């Protein structure tokens, strides 16, 4: 049992010594190296029409949904 404990302890110490010598460096941002292809551009909002048959009136209605923002843009109106 003492041999196993000693071996595990030595292994842990060896690994800690080995990994403390490693260093990690992060890249720094240099704006002069930024290419023009990474510029921000505006895009059109994606919209989708939804249709339903109104159960109370029996008439077809439509409503506009913004896929981009996740909100209704209009109320139900006759199609």
ZIDA-V336971 format. One record per helix or strand of 3 or more residues. SS is the DSSP state (~ for helix, > for strand). FROM is the first residue (numbers start at 1). LEN is the number of residues. Records with the same first field share a line. If there is no record, write none. Layout:
SS = FROM-LEN  FROM-LEN
//
This chain:
~ = 2-19  31-3  36-3
> = 47-7  60-7
//
